[in-house]
Amino acid sequence: MTTTQLNQLSHRIGTINALSKGEVGQNRLVYSPTWISAQQQVINWGLQLGFDVTVDDFGTTYMDIPGTVHPDQIIAAGSHIDTVAQGGRFDGLYGVLGGLQAIENLLESVGRPKKTLRLISFSEEEGSRFPDTFTGSKHYTGQPINLAMTDPNGVSFEDARRNAVAKLKITGVKSGRPELPSTFTELHIEQGPRLIDHHLQIGLVTSIVGQRRFTVTVKGIANHAGTTPMDERADALEMAVTLISDLSQQAHQLDKGLTFTVGEMHISPNTSNVIPGLVTFSIDTRHNNEAVLDQFEQIINQVVERSQDTNIINSVNRWAKSDVTHLDDQLLAANQKIADRLGFSSTQLASGAGHDSQIMAKVTRTTMIFVPSINGISHAPEENTSQEDLLRGVELLTESLHQQAY
């Protein structure tokens, strides 16, 4: 990449991130006003560069440069446009805009491809607004989605979706869900410390861990904090803390590679002088062995159920499940050769985070390219990657797409 191309990539990333100006981190939750503005901007860049642009009913955007010889063979790259609440500058977005830059680089240097090049900006991956993940890539690949979902404010998924997608149907944009690609490559920051800790420049992903998400509900009795004797309380928060501590210990004992995270908790009535009567908390657990996840799910159910008190009722609901996914060996080997030829230090590794690639891998040959995350931080405002590493990732993606499509 030239200095001009690097500046262009940085400008585009900065333009999208500026949409969350004045907020803590990035807040492109799916179908929010900021998400709409970001997807509109990506569409406009595609139209300006001469891409054929299509938007589907979920707001995923497909931008094609038709092939001159085999237009029906589609080589795709991309990622997701949404973020977690108060997220970082690069998660998802780098894969979308890095893919755009790679295709633009190829058009400038070698002209139109023999096979169709496609950039995909998936509508949603994070599961941060509605209780489902990967709805963009699931819709594209024809997998079931719960359309009756609502967000914490009671807004229905369907209302939010229709309102947002209508604003993407600008002049020059077609509606529809295009055919699936022959291959899919996702460029992404690692979101972990392995590359940065070992001073490596590129990670080539072999597989993606399985993950499961649960909501635990603890129903006690709200009562006066000063007049209710300690031995007569049904304190939902005290029970929730006990459950979390027990489950954390069980996860560590089961397998050191198993992750256990409680990232969200709601307390009612959430006031200082009332004993909590209702608590809900999330559980996110991940591992690269499906049997370990099965075993820990059984433990979660057992711990929650056996912790019943006469005045406290506990329940658990699993609302998201993604299986361990193995990516394409042939694309992995080809990218390894490219990385070696370019002189990039690299390693092959499993991804501890979920990605649209695990959905795409069900229907097409799929691979992922990682670049380092400074201090291993992601899903936070401090998320960062050096300009040099952003450049290397796009350069490797450019060469990979060139090899596949020309």
C-alpha positions as CSV (number, residue, x, y, z in Angstrom):
1,M,0.0,0.0,0.0
2,T,1.1,3.5,-0.8
3,T,1.1,6.4,1.7
4,T,-2.0,7.8,-0.1
5,Q,-3.8,4.5,0.3
6,L,-3.0,4.2,4.0
7,N,-4.2,7.8,4.5
8,Q,-7.4,6.9,2.7
9,L,-8.0,3.9,4.9
10,S,-7.3,6.0,8.0
11,H,-9.6,8.8,6.8
12,R,-12.5,6.4,6.2
13,I,-12.1,4.7,9.6
14,G,-12.0,8.2,11.2
15,T,-15.1,9.3,9.3
16,I,-17.2,6.4,10.6
17,N,-15.8,6.7,14.2
18,A,-16.6,10.4,14.2
19,L,-20.3,9.5,14.0
20,S,-20.0,8.6,17.7
21,K,-18.3,11.9,18.6
22,G,-19.0,13.1,22.1
23,E,-19.9,9.6,23.3
24,V,-17.8,7.1,25.3
25,G,-16.4,4.7,22.7
26,Q,-18.2,3.6,19.6
27,N,-21.9,2.9,19.8
28,R,-23.2,1.6,16.4
29,L,-25.8,-0.8,17.9
30,V,-27.7,-2.4,15.0
31,Y,-30.4,-0.2,13.4
32,S,-29.5,2.8,15.7
33,P,-29.2,6.3,14.1
34,T,-25.4,6.0,14.2
35,W,-25.5,2.5,12.6
36,I,-27.7,3.9,9.8
37,S,-25.3,6.8,9.1
38,A,-22.3,4.4,9.1
39,Q,-23.9,2.0,6.6
40,Q,-25.1,4.9,4.4
41,Q,-21.5,6.2,4.3
42,V,-20.1,2.8,3.3
43,I,-22.8,2.6,0.6
44,N,-21.9,6.0,-0.7
45,W,-18.2,5.2,-0.9
46,G,-19.1,2.0,-2.9
47,L,-21.3,4.0,-5.3
48,Q,-18.5,6.6,-5.8
49,L,-16.0,3.8,-6.7
50,G,-18.4,2.2,-9.2
51,F,-19.5,-0.9,-7.2
52,D,-22.8,-2.5,-7.9
53,V,-24.5,-2.1,-4.5
54,T,-27.3,-4.3,-3.1
55,V,-29.0,-4.1,0.4
56,D,-31.0,-7.0,1.8
57,D,-34.0,-6.9,4.1
58,F,-31.7,-7.0,7.2
59,G,-29.5,-4.0,6.1
60,T,-26.5,-6.1,5.1
61,T,-24.8,-4.3,2.2
62,Y,-23.1,-6.2,-0.8
63,M,-20.8,-4.2,-3.1
64,D,-19.7,-6.0,-6.3
65,I,-17.1,-5.5,-9.0
66,P,-18.4,-8.0,-11.6
67,G,-15.9,-10.4,-13.1
68,T,-14.9,-10.1,-16.7
69,V,-14.6,-13.9,-17.3
70,H,-16.4,-15.7,-14.5
71,P,-18.9,-13.2,-13.0
72,D,-20.8,-16.0,-11.4
73,Q,-17.8,-17.0,-9.3
74,I,-17.7,-14.6,-6.3
75,I,-14.7,-13.9,-4.1
76,A,-16.0,-12.0,-1.0
77,A,-14.4,-10.2,1.8
78,G,-15.9,-8.1,4.7
79,S,-17.1,-8.0,8.2
80,H,-19.7,-6.3,10.4
81,I,-20.6,-2.6,10.8
82,D,-22.1,-2.8,14.3
83,T,-20.4,-2.5,17.6
84,V,-20.9,-3.3,21.3
85,A,-22.0,-0.5,23.5
86,Q,-18.9,1.8,24.2
87,G,-16.9,-0.4,21.8
88,G,-13.6,0.2,20.0
89,R,-12.6,1.9,16.8
90,F,-11.6,-1.2,14.7
91,D,-13.7,-4.2,15.7
92,G,-15.7,-5.2,12.6
93,L,-15.1,-1.8,10.9
94,Y,-11.5,-2.6,10.0
95,G,-12.7,-5.7,8.1
96,V,-15.2,-3.7,6.1
97,L,-13.0,-0.7,5.3
98,G,-9.9,-2.8,5.0
99,G,-11.7,-5.0,2.4
100,L,-12.9,-1.9,0.6
101,Q,-9.3,-0.6,0.5
102,A,-8.0,-4.0,-0.8
103,I,-10.4,-4.1,-3.6
104,E,-9.8,-0.5,-4.6
105,N,-6.0,-1.2,-4.5
106,L,-6.5,-4.1,-7.0
107,L,-8.7,-2.0,-9.3
108,E,-6.0,0.7,-9.4
109,S,-3.1,-1.7,-9.9
110,V,-4.4,-4.5,-12.1
111,G,-7.8,-3.5,-13.3
112,R,-11.1,-5.5,-13.2
113,P,-11.0,-9.0,-11.9
114,K,-11.8,-12.2,-13.8
115,K,-14.1,-13.3,-11.0
116,T,-16.5,-11.0,-9.2
117,L,-15.1,-9.3,-6.1
118,R,-17.6,-8.6,-3.4
119,L,-17.4,-6.5,-0.2
120,I,-19.9,-7.4,2.5
121,S,-20.8,-5.1,5.4
122,F,-22.9,-7.3,7.6
123,S,-25.7,-5.5,9.5
124,E,-25.1,-7.1,12.9
125,E,-22.8,-9.5,14.6
126,E,-22.4,-8.5,18.3
127,G,-25.8,-9.3,19.8
128,S,-25.6,-6.0,21.8
129,R,-29.1,-4.6,21.2
130,F,-31.3,-7.7,20.6
131,P,-30.8,-11.1,22.2
132,D,-29.4,-12.8,19.1
133,T,-26.0,-12.7,17.4
134,F,-24.8,-12.8,13.8
135,T,-28.3,-11.8,12.5
136,G,-26.7,-10.3,9.3
137,S,-24.8,-13.3,8.2
138,K,-27.5,-15.7,9.5
139,H,-30.0,-14.0,7.2
140,Y,-27.6,-14.1,4.3
141,T,-27.0,-17.8,4.7
142,G,-30.7,-18.7,5.4
143,Q,-30.4,-19.6,9.0
144,P,-33.4,-19.1,11.4
145,I,-33.7,-15.9,13.4
146,N,-36.1,-15.0,16.1
147,L,-38.0,-12.0,14.6
148,A,-40.1,-11.5,17.8
149,M,-37.1,-10.1,19.7
150,T,-37.3,-6.7,21.5
151,D,-34.5,-4.5,22.8
152,P,-34.2,-3.4,26.5
153,N,-36.4,-0.4,25.6
154,G,-39.2,-2.5,24.2
155,V,-38.5,-1.7,20.6
156,S,-39.2,-4.7,18.4
157,F,-36.5,-6.1,16.1
158,E,-38.9,-5.9,13.1
159,D,-39.8,-2.3,13.7
160,A,-36.2,-1.3,14.1
161,R,-35.2,-3.3,11.1
162,R,-37.8,-1.9,8.7
163,N,-37.2,1.7,9.8
164,A,-33.4,1.4,9.3
165,V,-33.4,-0.5,6.1
166,A,-35.8,1.9,4.4
167,K,-33.1,4.6,5.0
168,L,-30.5,2.6,3.1
169,K,-32.5,2.3,-0.1
170,I,-30.9,5.4,-1.7
171,T,-30.6,6.1,-5.4
172,G,-28.4,3.6,-7.2
173,V,-28.9,0.8,-4.5
174,K,-30.7,-2.4,-5.5
175,S,-32.8,-4.5,-3.1
176,G,-32.3,-8.2,-2.6
177,R,-30.2,-11.0,-1.1
178,P,-27.4,-12.0,-3.6
179,E,-26.2,-15.5,-4.2
180,L,-23.6,-16.9,-1.9
181,P,-19.9,-16.4,-2.7
182,S,-17.3,-19.1,-3.6
183,T,-15.0,-17.9,-0.8
184,F,-15.2,-15.5,2.1
185,T,-12.2,-13.8,3.8
186,E,-12.6,-11.7,7.0
187,L,-9.9,-9.3,8.0
188,H,-10.0,-8.5,11.7
189,I,-8.1,-7.3,14.7
190,E,-7.2,-10.2,17.0
191,Q,-9.0,-8.8,20.1
192,G,-6.5,-10.6,22.3
193,P,-2.9,-10.5,23.4
194,R,-1.2,-13.4,21.6
195,L,0.1,-11.6,18.5
196,I,1.2,-8.5,20.4
197,D,2.8,-10.6,23.3
198,H,4.8,-12.7,20.8
199,H,5.8,-9.7,18.6
200,L,4.0,-11.3,15.6
201,Q,2.5,-9.3,12.7
202,I,-0.2,-11.6,11.3
203,G,-2.4,-14.3,12.7
204,L,-4.0,-16.9,10.4
205,V,-7.1,-18.4,11.9
206,T,-7.6,-22.1,11.9
207,S,-10.9,-22.3,13.9
208,I,-13.3,-20.2,15.9
209,V,-14.3,-21.3,19.4
210,G,-17.9,-22.3,20.3
211,Q,-19.8,-20.0,22.6
212,R,-23.0,-20.0,24.6
213,R,-24.8,-17.1,26.2
214,F,-27.3,-17.4,29.1
215,T,-29.5,-15.2,31.2
216,V,-30.0,-16.2,34.8
217,T,-33.0,-14.8,36.7
218,V,-33.2,-14.7,40.5
219,K,-36.5,-13.8,42.0
220,G,-36.5,-12.9,45.7
221,I,-38.7,-10.6,47.8
222,A,-38.1,-6.8,47.9
223,N,-38.4,-5.5,51.4
224,H,-37.3,-2.7,53.8
225,A,-33.5,-2.7,54.4
226,G,-33.8,-1.6,58.0
227,T,-36.7,-3.5,59.3
228,T,-36.3,-7.0,57.7
229,P,-34.3,-9.3,60.0
230,M,-31.2,-10.9,58.2
231,D,-32.5,-14.4,58.7
232,E,-35.8,-13.7,57.2
233,R,-34.6,-12.1,53.9
234,A,-35.0,-13.4,50.4
235,D,-32.2,-11.3,48.9
236,A,-32.0,-11.8,45.1
237,L,-28.6,-10.1,44.8
238,E,-27.0,-12.1,47.6
239,M,-28.2,-15.3,45.8
240,A,-26.9,-14.0,42.4
241,V,-23.5,-13.3,43.9
242,T,-23.3,-16.8,45.4
243,L,-24.3,-18.3,42.0
244,I,-21.7,-16.3,40.1
245,S,-18.9,-17.2,42.6
246,D,-19.8,-20.9,42.5
247,L,-20.0,-21.0,38.7
248,S,-16.7,-19.2,38.3
249,Q,-15.0,-21.7,40.5
250,Q,-16.6,-24.6,38.6
251,A,-15.5,-23.2,35.2
252,H,-11.9,-22.9,36.4
253,Q,-11.9,-26.4,37.8
254,L,-13.5,-27.9,34.6
255,D,-10.9,-26.6,32.1
256,K,-8.5,-23.7,32.3
257,G,-9.2,-22.9,28.6
258,L,-12.9,-22.3,29.4
259,T,-13.9,-18.7,29.6
260,F,-16.7,-17.5,32.0
261,T,-17.9,-13.9,31.9
262,V,-20.7,-12.1,33.7
263,G,-20.9,-8.9,31.8
264,E,-24.4,-7.6,32.4
265,M,-26.5,-7.4,35.5
266,H,-29.8,-5.8,36.3
267,I,-31.1,-5.2,39.9
268,S,-34.6,-4.3,40.9
269,P,-35.6,-2.0,42.5
270,N,-32.0,-0.9,42.5
271,T,-32.2,1.5,45.4
272,S,-30.0,1.7,48.5
273,N,-32.6,1.1,51.2
274,V,-34.5,-1.8,49.6
275,I,-33.5,-5.4,49.6
276,P,-33.2,-6.5,45.9
277,G,-36.2,-8.5,44.9
278,L,-35.2,-9.3,41.3
279,V,-31.8,-9.8,39.7
280,T,-30.9,-10.9,36.2
281,F,-27.3,-11.5,34.9
282,S,-25.7,-12.7,31.8
283,I,-23.2,-15.6,31.3
284,D,-20.9,-15.8,28.3
285,T,-18.8,-19.0,28.1
286,R,-16.5,-20.2,25.3
287,H,-14.2,-23.0,24.4
288,N,-12.7,-24.8,21.4
289,N,-14.1,-28.2,22.5
290,E,-17.9,-28.7,22.1
291,A,-17.9,-31.4,24.8
292,V,-16.5,-29.0,27.4
293,L,-19.2,-26.5,26.6
294,D,-21.8,-29.2,26.9
295,Q,-20.5,-30.2,30.3
296,F,-20.4,-26.7,31.6
297,E,-23.9,-26.0,30.4
298,Q,-25.1,-29.0,32.5
299,I,-23.2,-27.5,35.5
300,I,-24.9,-24.1,35.0
301,N,-28.3,-25.8,35.1
302,Q,-27.4,-27.9,38.1
303,V,-26.0,-25.0,40.1
304,V,-28.9,-22.7,39.4
305,E,-31.5,-25.3,40.1
306,R,-30.0,-26.7,43.3
307,S,-29.5,-23.2,44.8
308,Q,-33.3,-22.8,45.3
309,D,-34.5,-21.2,48.6
310,T,-38.0,-21.4,49.8
311,N,-38.5,-17.7,49.1
312,I,-36.1,-17.4,46.1
313,I,-36.7,-18.8,42.6
314,N,-33.9,-19.2,40.1
315,S,-34.1,-19.9,36.4
316,V,-31.6,-20.0,33.5
317,N,-32.2,-19.5,29.8
318,R,-29.7,-20.2,27.0
319,W,-30.4,-17.7,24.2
320,A,-27.3,-18.0,22.0
321,K,-25.3,-21.0,20.9
322,S,-22.5,-21.1,18.3
323,D,-20.6,-24.3,17.7
324,V,-16.8,-24.7,17.2
325,T,-16.0,-23.8,13.6
326,H,-13.1,-25.1,11.6
327,L,-12.1,-22.8,8.7
328,D,-10.8,-23.7,5.2
329,D,-7.4,-25.5,5.1
330,Q,-6.7,-24.6,1.5
331,L,-7.2,-20.8,2.0
332,L,-5.2,-21.0,5.2
333,A,-2.3,-22.6,3.4
334,A,-2.4,-20.1,0.6
335,N,-2.5,-17.1,2.9
336,Q,0.4,-18.6,4.9
337,K,2.5,-18.7,1.7
338,I,1.6,-15.1,0.9
339,A,2.5,-14.0,4.5
340,D,5.9,-15.8,4.2
341,R,6.5,-14.2,0.8
342,L,5.7,-10.7,2.1
343,G,8.1,-11.3,5.0
344,F,5.4,-11.0,7.7
345,S,6.0,-12.9,10.9
346,S,2.9,-15.0,11.5
347,T,1.3,-17.8,13.4
348,Q,-1.7,-20.0,13.0
349,L,-4.2,-19.8,15.9
350,A,-7.8,-20.4,17.0
351,S,-10.0,-17.3,17.5
352,G,-11.4,-16.9,21.0
353,A,-14.0,-14.4,19.8
354,G,-17.0,-15.2,17.6
355,H,-17.1,-13.8,14.0
356,D,-19.4,-13.8,11.0
357,S,-16.8,-16.2,9.5
358,Q,-18.2,-19.0,11.6
359,I,-21.6,-18.5,10.0
360,M,-20.2,-18.1,6.5
361,A,-18.1,-21.3,6.9
362,K,-21.3,-23.3,7.0
363,V,-22.0,-22.4,3.4
364,T,-18.7,-21.5,1.7
365,R,-14.9,-21.8,2.0
366,T,-13.9,-19.3,4.6
367,T,-10.7,-17.9,6.2
368,M,-9.7,-15.1,8.6
369,I,-6.7,-12.8,8.9
370,F,-5.8,-11.2,12.2
371,V,-3.6,-8.2,13.0
372,P,-2.4,-7.4,16.5
373,S,-4.4,-5.5,19.2
374,I,-2.3,-3.2,21.3
375,N,-2.3,-4.6,24.9
376,G,-4.8,-7.2,23.7
377,I,-7.7,-4.8,24.4
378,S,-11.0,-5.0,22.5
379,H,-14.7,-4.2,23.0
380,A,-13.5,-1.0,24.8
381,P,-12.7,2.6,23.9
382,E,-9.0,1.8,24.4
383,E,-9.0,-0.7,21.6
384,N,-6.1,0.1,19.2
385,T,-3.9,-1.3,16.4
386,S,-0.8,0.4,14.9
387,Q,-1.0,1.9,11.5
388,E,1.8,-0.4,10.4
389,D,-0.2,-3.5,11.4
390,L,-3.4,-2.2,9.8
391,L,-1.3,-1.7,6.6
392,R,0.1,-5.3,6.7
393,G,-3.4,-6.8,7.1
394,V,-4.7,-4.9,4.1
395,E,-1.6,-5.8,2.1
396,L,-2.1,-9.5,2.8
397,L,-5.8,-9.4,2.1
398,T,-5.1,-7.6,-1.2
399,E,-2.6,-10.3,-2.3
400,S,-5.0,-13.0,-1.2
401,L,-7.9,-11.5,-3.2
402,H,-5.6,-11.0,-6.2
403,Q,-4.7,-14.7,-6.1
404,Q,-8.3,-15.8,-5.8
405,A,-10.0,-13.5,-8.3
406,Y,-7.5,-12.7,-11.1
